[in-house]
Amino acid sequence: MSQTRSWMVLLLGAIGCTRPADTVSPTPAIETTTEPLPAEDIPPRLTQAETAELLAAVGSDELFASMSKLTEAGQAEVAKQELREFFSALSKRVAAQADVQKRHELAMAHLFLLNNVGRVANFGGPEVMADAQVAEMVLTEVPPHSPLWSIAPYALVHVVIGMTGKPSEYDGYLAQVFEHPDSSTAGAALFSSAMHHASLGDEESMQALQKRLAEPRFADTPWLTELEQFLASPVLPGRRVPDFSIPALQEGTQPVTAASLKGSVVLLDLWATWCGPCVLDRSELHEAHDQYADPAKGGLKIVSVAFDATPDDVVRYQAEKWSMPWFNGFAEPSTPEAKALAQAFAMTSLPKWVLIDGDGTVLAVSPGLHAGNLHAQLETTFSR
């Protein structure tokens, strides 16, 4: 197995969605079938070698090699165009594949790579977004017990459901994945669901899922331990936000602190210009700012902190992409100050959102605030 392929198979799924750009010719409609595949003699999960073979069949090795080469050469725009073309072509292959099993395999490889490419290539944006049509086809055709759901060590099913933009429509499907014959795949789905509910302050649902993870069949999986570590975070709904001081991006602007924001509802946004899912969040943040920043409509304060190499990277991004007309802070990742901030807010990945009320109490955090949930949470907050 090649080094690139082995490394790729072991990647954890990143939260974020992508779809081919509008500049690429549209994907042909995918005709779905509800005819199930024979269930007998189907193993509960794919082996690592089978996963690597499936991904290699769609050209993943070549894609990652090209992305690495272009990224190292500083040719981000060329890399983005190559990604657009790759996923557009793969979507068309999915649509054209008449063999049900092969179509499922192509589609799952497509979604797995979409989910991971932003982290691997360290870039992304509106130009690379998820193909919701492929996601919906997978959730219509691929059985919840399929070994294909074991393609990622993290619960890919949650990411795929988020890609559709209609997560509530797939609650029944997700409940069936909880019963997947592979305990690690089922446990991953339970873990990510529990984490989602905990991040929104839904203690009752979280505890029910935590109880499931304590069952004997999950004893050899890491998911209960992972959930317990997440629940030990100092930044969860109902807990006091830690003290912090965030230096401003622009010289001459005073830093913001927990004390200076007291009395306001605050959305803390930890992000980076190189983070694909973070970049996709910019439009949602601008919508939230437009709707709630006016004091008469709630007075929402957004505080963005960019974990980039230089302030110029962020300034250039704001000039060319999204203006982000609110407080912008900067934290160079290698500095002690940035590391202390990341630790205070239990930041294990980007993006990380924390919604805080006027008394300094955490209302909701990632991942629950993502996948289209921010607007509903803000609406609830400002209607109290």
C-alpha positions as CSV (number, residue, x, y, z in Angstrom):
1,M,0.0,0.0,0.0
2,S,1.4,3.4,-0.9
3,Q,2.3,5.9,1.8
4,T,-0.3,8.4,0.5
5,R,-3.0,5.8,0.4
6,S,-2.3,4.5,3.9
7,W,-2.2,8.1,5.3
8,M,-5.5,8.9,3.6
9,V,-7.3,5.9,4.9
10,L,-6.4,6.8,8.5
11,L,-7.7,10.4,8.3
12,L,-10.4,11.5,10.6
13,G,-13.4,13.1,9.0
14,A,-13.5,16.9,9.0
15,I,-16.8,18.7,9.6
16,G,-17.7,20.6,6.4
17,C,-19.4,20.3,3.1
18,T,-18.5,20.9,-0.5
19,R,-20.2,20.9,-3.9
20,P,-18.9,21.5,-7.4
21,A,-18.7,25.2,-8.3
22,D,-21.3,26.9,-10.5
23,T,-18.7,27.4,-13.1
24,V,-18.5,23.6,-13.7
25,S,-21.2,22.0,-16.0
26,P,-24.0,20.7,-13.8
27,T,-24.1,17.1,-12.7
28,P,-26.6,14.9,-14.5
29,A,-29.6,13.8,-12.4
30,I,-29.0,10.6,-10.5
31,E,-31.7,8.1,-10.9
32,T,-32.0,6.3,-7.6
33,T,-33.3,2.8,-6.8
34,T,-34.7,1.5,-3.5
35,E,-34.0,-2.1,-4.4
36,P,-31.7,-3.4,-1.6
37,L,-28.7,-5.5,-2.2
38,P,-28.7,-9.0,-0.9
39,A,-27.7,-8.9,2.7
40,E,-26.5,-12.5,3.1
41,D,-22.7,-13.0,3.4
42,I,-22.0,-9.3,3.5
43,P,-19.2,-8.5,6.0
44,P,-19.9,-5.8,8.6
45,R,-17.1,-3.6,7.6
46,L,-14.5,-3.0,4.9
47,T,-10.9,-3.9,5.6
48,Q,-8.3,-1.2,5.4
49,A,-7.0,-2.8,2.1
50,E,-10.5,-2.8,0.7
51,T,-11.0,0.9,1.6
52,A,-7.7,1.8,0.1
53,E,-8.6,-0.1,-3.1
54,L,-12.0,1.6,-3.3
55,L,-10.4,5.1,-3.0
56,A,-7.6,4.4,-5.3
57,A,-10.1,3.3,-8.0
58,V,-11.4,6.9,-8.2
59,G,-7.9,8.3,-8.6
60,S,-7.3,9.4,-5.0
61,D,-3.6,8.8,-5.0
62,E,-3.1,11.0,-8.1
63,L,-5.4,13.6,-6.6
64,F,-3.5,13.9,-3.3
65,A,-0.1,13.8,-5.0
66,S,-1.2,16.7,-7.3
67,M,-2.7,18.7,-4.4
68,S,0.5,18.4,-2.4
69,K,2.6,19.5,-5.4
70,L,0.4,22.4,-6.2
71,T,0.0,23.5,-2.6
72,E,3.8,23.4,-2.0
73,A,4.3,25.5,-5.2
74,G,1.8,28.1,-3.9
75,Q,-0.6,27.4,-6.8
76,A,-3.8,27.4,-4.8
77,E,-6.1,28.7,-7.6
78,V,-4.8,26.0,-10.0
79,A,-5.4,23.4,-7.2
80,K,-9.0,24.6,-6.7
81,Q,-9.7,24.4,-10.4
82,E,-8.3,20.8,-10.4
83,L,-10.5,19.9,-7.5
84,R,-13.6,21.3,-9.2
85,E,-12.9,19.3,-12.3
86,F,-12.1,16.1,-10.3
87,F,-15.4,16.2,-8.3
88,S,-17.5,17.2,-11.3
89,A,-16.1,14.3,-13.3
90,L,-16.6,11.9,-10.3
91,S,-20.2,13.1,-9.9
92,K,-20.9,12.3,-13.6
93,R,-19.3,8.9,-13.1
94,V,-21.7,8.2,-10.2
95,A,-24.7,9.3,-12.3
96,A,-23.7,7.2,-15.3
97,Q,-23.0,4.0,-13.4
98,A,-25.7,1.5,-14.0
99,D,-24.4,-1.2,-11.6
100,V,-25.9,-0.5,-8.2
101,Q,-23.0,-1.8,-6.1
102,K,-20.4,0.1,-8.2
103,R,-22.5,3.3,-8.0
104,H,-22.6,3.0,-4.3
105,E,-18.9,2.5,-4.0
106,L,-18.2,5.5,-6.3
107,A,-20.6,7.7,-4.4
108,M,-19.1,6.8,-1.0
109,A,-15.6,7.4,-2.2
110,H,-16.8,10.8,-3.6
111,L,-18.3,11.8,-0.3
112,F,-15.3,10.6,1.8
113,L,-12.9,12.6,-0.3
114,L,-15.1,15.7,-0.3
115,N,-15.2,15.4,3.5
116,N,-11.4,15.2,3.8
117,V,-9.9,17.2,1.0
118,G,-10.2,20.6,2.7
119,R,-8.0,19.3,5.7
120,V,-5.5,17.6,3.4
121,A,-4.9,20.4,1.0
122,N,-5.2,23.2,3.6
123,F,-7.4,25.3,1.4
124,G,-11.0,25.6,0.3
125,G,-13.9,28.0,-0.2
126,P,-17.2,28.4,-1.9
127,E,-15.6,27.1,-5.1
128,V,-15.4,23.6,-3.5
129,M,-18.7,22.6,-2.0
130,A,-20.6,19.4,-1.4
131,D,-22.7,17.6,-4.0
132,A,-26.0,17.2,-2.1
133,Q,-27.5,15.1,-4.9
134,V,-24.9,12.4,-4.4
135,A,-25.5,12.5,-0.6
136,E,-29.2,12.1,-1.0
137,M,-28.7,9.3,-3.5
138,V,-26.5,7.5,-0.9
139,L,-29.1,7.9,1.9
140,T,-31.8,6.7,-0.4
141,E,-30.0,3.6,-1.8
142,V,-27.2,2.5,0.5
143,P,-28.7,0.4,3.4
144,P,-27.9,1.7,6.9
145,H,-26.2,-1.7,7.6
146,S,-23.9,-1.4,4.6
147,P,-20.2,-2.1,5.2
148,L,-19.5,1.0,3.1
149,W,-20.3,3.2,6.1
150,S,-17.1,1.9,7.7
151,I,-15.1,3.7,5.0
152,A,-14.1,6.4,7.5
153,P,-13.1,5.9,11.1
154,Y,-15.3,8.8,12.1
155,A,-19.1,8.7,11.5
156,L,-19.2,9.7,7.9
157,V,-23.0,9.2,8.0
158,H,-23.4,12.4,10.0
159,V,-21.4,14.4,7.5
160,V,-23.4,13.0,4.6
161,I,-26.7,13.8,6.3
162,G,-25.5,17.4,6.9
163,M,-24.6,17.7,3.2
164,T,-28.2,17.3,2.2
165,G,-29.2,20.4,4.1
166,K,-32.2,18.5,5.5
167,P,-30.9,16.6,8.5
168,S,-34.2,16.1,10.3
169,E,-35.5,14.1,7.3
170,Y,-32.9,11.4,8.0
171,D,-33.4,10.8,11.8
172,G,-34.9,7.3,11.0
173,Y,-31.9,6.4,8.8
174,L,-29.5,7.5,11.5
175,A,-31.3,5.4,14.1
176,Q,-30.7,2.3,12.0
177,V,-27.0,3.1,11.6
178,F,-26.9,2.9,15.4
179,E,-27.7,-0.8,15.0
180,H,-25.0,-1.3,12.4
181,P,-23.4,-4.8,12.7
182,D,-20.0,-3.3,13.0
183,S,-19.7,-2.0,16.5
184,S,-17.1,0.6,15.6
185,T,-19.3,2.1,12.9
186,A,-22.4,2.0,15.1
187,G,-20.4,3.5,18.0
188,A,-19.1,6.3,15.9
189,A,-22.6,7.3,14.8
190,L,-23.7,7.2,18.5
191,F,-20.7,9.2,19.6
192,S,-21.2,12.0,17.0
193,S,-24.9,12.2,17.7
194,A,-24.3,12.4,21.5
195,M,-21.7,15.1,20.8
196,H,-24.1,17.0,18.6
197,H,-26.8,17.0,21.3
198,A,-24.4,17.9,24.1
199,S,-23.1,20.9,22.1
200,L,-26.7,22.3,21.9
201,G,-27.4,21.7,25.6
202,D,-29.8,18.7,25.0
203,E,-28.7,16.8,28.1
204,E,-31.5,14.2,28.0
205,S,-30.8,13.0,24.4
206,M,-27.0,13.0,25.1
207,Q,-27.4,10.9,28.2
208,A,-29.6,8.4,26.3
209,L,-26.9,8.0,23.7
210,Q,-24.1,7.8,26.2
211,K,-26.0,5.0,27.9
212,R,-26.0,3.1,24.6
213,L,-22.3,3.5,24.2
214,A,-21.8,1.9,27.6
215,E,-23.3,-1.3,26.3
216,P,-20.9,-4.4,26.2
217,R,-20.8,-4.5,22.4
218,F,-19.0,-1.1,22.3
219,A,-16.4,-2.1,25.0
220,D,-13.6,-2.6,22.4
221,T,-14.3,0.8,20.7
222,P,-12.9,4.2,21.7
223,W,-16.2,6.1,21.4
224,L,-17.4,6.1,25.0
225,T,-13.9,7.4,26.1
226,E,-14.0,10.0,23.3
227,L,-17.4,11.2,24.5
228,E,-16.3,11.4,28.1
229,Q,-13.3,13.5,27.0
230,F,-15.6,15.8,25.0
231,L,-18.0,16.2,28.0
232,A,-15.0,17.2,30.2
233,S,-14.5,20.3,28.0
234,P,-14.6,23.6,29.9
235,V,-16.7,25.0,27.1
236,L,-20.1,23.4,26.9
237,P,-23.7,24.8,27.3
238,G,-24.5,25.9,30.8
239,R,-20.9,26.5,31.8
240,R,-19.2,29.8,32.3
241,V,-17.0,31.0,29.5
242,P,-13.3,31.1,30.5
243,D,-11.6,34.5,30.9
244,F,-9.9,35.5,27.6
245,S,-8.2,38.4,25.9
246,I,-8.0,38.4,22.1
247,P,-5.6,40.8,20.3
248,A,-7.0,42.7,17.4
249,L,-6.0,42.0,13.8
250,Q,-5.6,45.7,13.0
251,E,-2.9,47.7,14.9
252,G,-4.3,50.4,17.1
253,T,-7.5,48.5,17.9
254,Q,-8.0,47.4,21.5
255,P,-8.3,43.7,22.3
256,V,-11.6,42.2,23.4
257,T,-11.9,40.4,26.7
258,A,-14.7,38.4,28.4
259,A,-15.3,41.5,30.7
260,S,-15.6,43.9,27.8
261,L,-18.2,41.8,26.1
262,K,-20.4,41.3,29.2
263,G,-24.0,42.2,28.6
264,S,-23.9,41.2,24.9
265,V,-24.7,37.9,23.1
266,V,-21.4,36.9,21.5
267,L,-20.6,34.4,18.8
268,L,-16.9,33.5,19.1
269,D,-15.6,32.3,15.7
270,L,-12.2,30.4,15.7
271,W,-11.2,30.0,12.1
272,A,-8.4,30.3,9.5
273,T,-8.3,31.4,5.8
274,W,-6.7,28.0,4.8
275,C,-9.6,26.0,6.4
276,G,-12.2,24.9,3.8
277,P,-15.1,24.4,6.2
278,C,-14.2,27.7,7.9
279,V,-14.4,29.6,4.6
280,L,-17.8,28.0,3.8
281,D,-19.1,29.4,7.2
282,R,-18.4,33.1,6.2
283,S,-21.7,33.5,4.3
284,E,-23.7,32.2,7.3
285,L,-21.8,34.6,9.6
286,H,-22.6,37.5,7.4
287,E,-26.2,36.6,7.4
288,A,-26.3,36.4,11.2
289,H,-24.5,39.7,11.4
290,D,-27.0,41.4,9.0
291,Q,-30.0,40.0,10.9
292,Y,-29.0,40.4,14.5
293,A,-26.1,42.9,14.9
294,D,-28.5,45.9,15.1
295,P,-29.2,46.6,18.8
296,A,-32.9,46.8,18.0
297,K,-32.8,43.2,16.8
298,G,-30.6,41.7,19.5
299,G,-27.2,43.3,19.3
300,L,-25.2,40.2,18.4
301,K,-21.5,40.7,18.6
302,I,-19.3,38.4,16.4
303,V,-15.7,38.0,17.4
304,S,-13.6,36.2,14.8
305,V,-10.1,34.9,15.7
306,A,-7.9,33.8,12.7
307,F,-5.3,31.2,13.3
308,D,-3.2,32.1,10.3
309,A,0.5,32.4,9.6
310,T,0.4,36.2,9.2
311,P,-2.1,39.0,9.6
312,D,-1.6,39.9,5.9
313,D,-3.2,36.5,5.0
314,V,-6.4,37.6,6.7
315,V,-6.4,41.2,5.5
316,R,-6.0,40.0,1.9
317,Y,-8.8,37.5,2.4
318,Q,-11.1,40.2,3.7
319,A,-10.3,42.5,0.8
320,E,-10.9,39.8,-1.8
321,K,-13.6,37.5,-0.3
322,W,-15.7,38.4,2.7
323,S,-15.3,41.8,4.5
324,M,-16.3,40.5,8.0
325,P,-17.4,43.9,9.4
326,W,-17.1,42.9,13.0
327,F,-14.2,42.5,15.5
328,N,-11.4,40.5,14.0
329,G,-8.6,39.0,16.2
330,F,-5.4,37.2,15.2
331,A,-3.6,34.3,16.8
332,E,-0.4,33.1,15.2
333,P,-0.7,29.3,15.9
334,S,2.9,28.8,17.2
335,T,2.7,31.5,19.9
336,P,2.0,30.7,23.5
337,E,-0.9,33.2,23.4
338,A,-2.6,31.3,20.6
339,K,-2.0,27.9,22.3
340,A,-3.5,29.2,25.5
341,L,-6.5,30.5,23.7
342,A,-7.0,27.2,21.9
343,Q,-6.7,25.3,25.2
344,A,-9.1,27.6,27.0
345,F,-11.8,26.9,24.4
346,A,-11.0,23.2,23.9
347,M,-10.2,23.8,20.3
348,T,-9.2,20.5,18.7
349,S,-10.1,21.4,15.1
350,L,-11.4,24.3,13.1
351,P,-13.9,25.9,12.8
352,K,-15.0,26.3,16.4
353,W,-18.0,28.4,17.3
354,V,-19.0,29.3,20.8
355,L,-22.3,31.2,21.5
356,I,-22.2,33.1,24.8
357,D,-25.0,35.0,26.5
358,G,-24.8,38.4,28.2
359,D,-23.9,36.8,31.6
360,G,-21.0,34.9,30.2
361,T,-22.7,31.5,30.1
362,V,-22.1,29.2,27.1
363,L,-25.4,28.6,25.2
364,A,-24.1,26.3,22.4
365,V,-20.9,25.2,20.7
366,S,-19.6,23.4,17.7
367,P,-20.5,20.9,16.2
368,G,-24.2,21.6,17.1
369,L,-24.1,25.2,15.8
370,H,-23.0,24.1,12.3
371,A,-24.9,22.3,9.5
372,G,-27.5,25.2,9.3
373,N,-28.3,25.2,13.0
374,L,-26.9,28.7,13.8
375,H,-29.9,30.6,12.6
376,A,-32.3,28.5,14.7
377,Q,-30.2,28.9,17.8
378,L,-29.9,32.7,17.4
379,E,-33.7,32.9,16.8
380,T,-34.3,31.0,20.0
381,T,-31.7,33.1,21.9
382,F,-33.2,36.5,20.9
383,S,-36.8,35.4,21.4
384,R,-36.3,34.8,25.1
